[in-house]
Amino acid sequence: MIRIDLKSIIYLIGLTVILIFVFRIFWPLLIILAIYLLYQYLKARMLIKSAEKQMRKELRENISVEQQLFQSQVHQNDVIDAEYVEHKEQNDVQ
C-alpha cells in the first residue's frame, strides 16, 4: 500500500493554491509571455532558414568557380603524350 504522509499532502495543497493564484491573477502576463516566446521561436526559425539559404547560395557559387578554374586548366584539345618504359634493376632475377 502506498503511504502518503501529511507533509506531502500539505505541500501538494500549497502548490495547487499557488498555481490557482498565479493563473487567476497573472493570466494576461502568461498570455503575453506565450506570444513573446512564439515570436522569438518563429524569428529564430526564419533566421536559420535564411542562413541556410545563404550558405547554399555561396556553396553553389564556390562550386561553379572551381568548375570554371578546372575547365580553364584542362582543355579537351590538350593531348598528353606519355611513354612508359620499364627499366629492370640489377637485382631483378628472371
C-alpha positions in Angstrom: 0.0 0.0 0.0 1.3 3.5 -0.8 1.9 5.6 2.3 1.3 9.3 1.9 2.4 11.4 4.8 0.9 14.7 6.0 3.9 16.7 4.8 3.3 15.6 1.1 -0.4 16.4 1.3 0.2 19.9 2.7 2.9 20.5 0.0 0.5 19.4 -2.8 -2.3 21.6 -1.4 0.1 24.6 -1.2 1.4 24.1 -4.7 -2.2 23.9 -6.0 -3.2 27.1 -4.2 -0.2 29.0 -5.6 -0.9 27.8 -9.2 -4.5 28.8 -9.0 -3.4 32.2 -7.7 -0.9 32.6 -10.5 -3.3 31.7 -13.2 -6.2 33.8 -11.9 -4.2 36.9 -11.3 -1.4 36.8 -13.8 -3.1 35.2 -16.8 -2.7 38.2 -19.0 1.1 38.2 -18.4 1.2 34.5 -19.2 -0.5 35.1 -22.5 1.9 37.9 -23.3 4.8 35.7 -22.3 3.5 32.9 -24.6 3.1 35.3 -27.5 6.6 36.6 -27.0 8.1 33.1 -26.9 6.2 32.1 -30.0 7.5 35.3 -31.8 11.1 34.5 -30.7 10.7 30.9 -31.9 9.4 32.0 -35.3 12.1 34.7 -35.6 14.8 32.1 -34.9 13.4 29.7 -37.5 13.4 32.4 -40.1 17.0 33.3 -39.2 18.1 29.7 -39.5 16.3 29.3 -42.9 17.8 32.5 -44.3 21.3 31.4 -43.1 20.8 28.0 -44.7 19.7 29.6 -48.0 22.7 32.0 -48.0 25.1 29.0 -47.3 23.6 27.0 -50.2 24.0 30.0 -52.5 27.6 30.5 -51.5 28.3 26.8 -51.9 26.8 26.8 -55.4 29.0 29.9 -56.3 32.1 28.2 -54.9 31.4 25.0 -56.9 30.8 26.9 -60.1 34.0 28.9 -59.6 36.0 25.7 -59.0 34.5 24.1 -62.1 35.5 27.1 -64.2 39.0 27.0 -62.9 39.3 23.3 -63.5 37.9 23.7 -67.1 40.2 26.5 -67.9 43.2 24.4 -66.7 42.3 21.3 -68.6 41.2 21.8 -72.2 39.7 19.0 -74.2 42.0 19.6 -77.1 45.1 19.1 -75.0 46.8 15.8 -75.7 49.1 14.3 -73.2 51.6 12.0 -74.8 53.4 9.9 -72.3 55.7 7.0 -73.0 56.3 4.4 -70.3 59.4 2.3 -70.4 60.1 -0.2 -67.7 63.7 -0.4 -66.6 65.0 -3.5 -64.9 67.1 -3.2 -61.9 70.3 -5.0 -61.4 68.9 -7.1 -58.5 66.0 -8.5 -60.6 66.5 -12.1 -61.5 64.5 -13.8 -64.2 
